[in-house]
Amino acid sequence: MFNLIYNEMLKMIRKKRFWTVLLILVVLIPIFTYGQYRNAETAIKQIGTSDWRAVLQQQIIDSQNRLTSSRIPEEWKQFTKVNIQLQQYYLDHNINPQEPGAPTFTREFVEQAVSLFLPLLVVILSADLVSSEQSSGTIKLLLTRPVPRWKILSSKYISLLFSISLMLLMTAILSYLISGVIFGYKGWTLPVLTGFSQEGEQLITNNIHMIPQWKFVLMQYGLAWFSCIVVGTLSFMVSVLVRNTASSMGVMLAAIIAGTLLTQLAPTWPQLKYVAFLHLDLTNFLSGEPTMIEGITLLFSLGVLATWSIVALIISFVTFERRDVLG
């Protein structure tokens, strides 16, 4: 099994898929860093002060003004009301939720990237893991060896898990190193609030507690890792079912983007809570970001994602075992 996994990792490196993902991170993270820097500068110019309390207060006022518009859907009004309560809580307890620094950028980057950007990178790594070998015919060479099919497929899946884990590690390292050039490298011990929960339009603060930012970042990347593993598992299944690489990647890209759009276009549809791609932003449960769909908790989201992953793995192995690959 070790030799099979080693062989699969070599294939991934030689096909330059992993290096492509790293190149995307190296190019885009500086752009995101500069964008956040410019956004902060613009906010300071508009408000006329660099005091974070004044900036946060202005954000609350802007949100309250948006609530007066009759064109905003009711579910968006509920979302905004809870967000105002969250911002007011930070203000009342004199805690800057966006303290400048590379650790803060690393934290905010994974919050924004976990629902779309990171899943797209995972698709690049996993979409053609099996389909490319089926279309090129190289899978026949593997199956001529005296190795059970389940071991061959397991080695591919394990190598995918290693690749996703390494990708997330590099994301954290590059985010910290690159953003620190502008924001500085301090801030790991800054206090961060977590433990928020939501009931309708009410923000529940009974379980809120304060932890250092380094611990919060570790928790975030742990949840982001789980989300990426689920996306990789689903993409792995599609790669087994579809023989063409382009079709495999197209199906996954469409599914991820459709999940994001459905959250915006139909947040009141209760059946959406069972769609896997609506639960990828697990880090929101740590930061207290309100959810658009009622009745969703961290345990519920983890359960939905785990169920989809288990079903996807079963389909993958059953299909691969029964398929006439040599024909």
Buried (B, 14 or more C-beta within 10 A) or exposed (E): EEEBBEBBBEBBEEEEBBEEBBEBBEEBBBEBBEEBBEEBEEBBEEBEEEEBEBBBBBBBEEBEEBEEEEEEEEBBBBBBBBBBBBBBBBBEEEBBBBBBBBBBBBBBBBBBBBBBBBBBBBBBBBBBBBBBBBBEEEBEEBEEEEBEBEEBBBBBBBBBBEBBEBBBEBBBEBBBEBBBEBBEEBBBEBBBBBBBBBEEEEBEBEEBEEBBBBEBBEBBBEBBBBBBBBBBBBBBBBBBBBBBBEBBBBBBBEBBBEBBEBBEEEBEEEEBBEBBBBBBBBBBBBBBBBBBBBEBEBEEBBEBBBEBBEBBBEBBBEBBEEBEBEE
